[in-house]
Amino acid sequence: MKTEDPMKTEDPMKTEDPMKLWLNGAEHELPDGAVLADALATLHVPTSGVAVAVDDDIVPRADWAGYPLRDGTRVEVLTAVQGG
Protein backbone atom coordinates (compact mmCIF):
# COMPACT_ATOMS: atom_id res chain seq x y z
CA MET A 1 0.00 0.00 0.00
CA LYS A 2 1.37 3.41 -0.98
CA THR A 3 1.33 6.10 1.70
CA GLU A 4 1.73 9.83 1.22
CA ASP A 5 4.62 11.62 2.90
CA PRO A 6 2.97 14.02 5.41
CA MET A 7 5.97 16.38 5.21
CA LYS A 8 5.80 16.68 1.43
CA THR A 9 4.18 19.90 0.26
CA GLU A 10 3.18 20.44 -3.33
CA ASP A 11 1.51 23.23 -5.16
CA PRO A 12 -1.99 21.91 -5.94
CA MET A 13 -2.06 24.01 -9.14
CA LYS A 14 1.22 22.54 -10.44
CA THR A 15 0.92 19.87 -13.08
CA GLU A 16 3.55 17.22 -13.70
CA ASP A 17 2.77 17.02 -17.40
CA PRO A 18 4.91 19.21 -19.65
CA MET A 19 3.18 21.41 -22.18
CA LYS A 20 3.54 20.46 -25.81
CA LEU A 21 4.05 23.13 -28.42
CA TRP A 22 5.25 23.47 -31.96
CA LEU A 23 8.53 25.30 -32.63
CA ASN A 24 9.24 25.88 -36.32
CA GLY A 25 6.97 22.97 -37.21
CA ALA A 26 8.49 20.46 -34.78
CA GLU A 27 6.82 19.30 -31.59
CA HIS A 28 8.66 20.15 -28.35
CA GLU A 29 7.90 19.81 -24.66
CA LEU A 30 8.52 22.57 -22.14
CA PRO A 31 7.64 22.83 -18.47
CA ASP A 32 4.21 24.18 -17.65
CA GLY A 33 4.51 27.95 -17.17
CA ALA A 34 7.25 28.42 -19.78
CA VAL A 35 7.45 31.75 -21.58
CA LEU A 36 8.45 32.55 -25.16
CA ALA A 37 12.09 33.21 -24.22
CA ASP A 38 12.30 29.66 -22.81
CA ALA A 39 11.03 28.19 -26.08
CA LEU A 40 13.47 30.28 -28.11
CA ALA A 41 16.36 29.17 -25.91
CA THR A 42 15.66 25.54 -26.83
CA LEU A 43 16.25 26.48 -30.48
CA HIS A 44 19.28 28.69 -29.69
CA VAL A 45 17.56 31.60 -31.45
CA PRO A 46 19.77 34.69 -31.82
CA THR A 47 18.60 37.92 -30.22
CA SER A 48 18.87 39.91 -33.42
CA GLY A 49 17.95 39.45 -37.06
CA VAL A 50 14.83 37.41 -36.34
CA ALA A 51 11.12 37.95 -35.85
CA VAL A 52 8.95 35.59 -33.83
CA ALA A 53 5.29 34.77 -34.41
CA VAL A 54 3.12 33.00 -31.85
CA ASP A 55 -0.06 31.54 -33.30
CA ASP A 56 0.39 33.83 -36.34
CA ASP A 57 0.87 37.04 -34.30
CA ILE A 58 4.27 38.77 -34.27
CA VAL A 59 5.59 39.23 -30.72
CA PRO A 60 7.91 42.21 -30.11
CA ARG A 61 11.36 41.22 -28.84
CA ALA A 62 10.80 43.29 -25.69
CA ASP A 63 7.92 40.93 -24.77
CA TRP A 64 9.71 37.59 -25.25
CA ALA A 65 10.78 37.20 -21.59
CA GLY A 66 7.26 37.58 -20.23
CA TYR A 67 5.11 36.21 -23.05
CA PRO A 68 3.25 33.18 -21.64
CA LEU A 69 2.83 30.03 -23.68
CA ARG A 70 0.15 27.38 -23.40
CA ASP A 71 -0.26 23.81 -24.52
CA GLY A 72 -0.62 23.61 -28.31
CA THR A 73 0.97 26.99 -29.07
CA ARG A 74 2.68 27.35 -32.46
CA VAL A 75 5.90 29.39 -32.50
CA GLU A 76 7.59 30.32 -35.78
CA VAL A 77 11.00 32.00 -35.97
CA LEU A 78 11.48 34.07 -39.12
CA THR A 79 14.94 35.09 -40.28
CA ALA A 80 15.58 38.16 -42.39
CA VAL A 81 17.29 37.39 -45.70
CA GLN A 82 19.12 39.93 -47.86
CA GLY A 83 19.67 39.70 -51.55
CA GLY A 84 17.94 40.23 -54.80
Secondary structure, DSSP 8 states (H G I E B T S, - for coil): -----TT----TT--SS-EEEEETTEEEEE-TT-BHHHHHHHTT--SSSEEEEETTEEE-GGGGGG-B--TT-EEEEEE-----
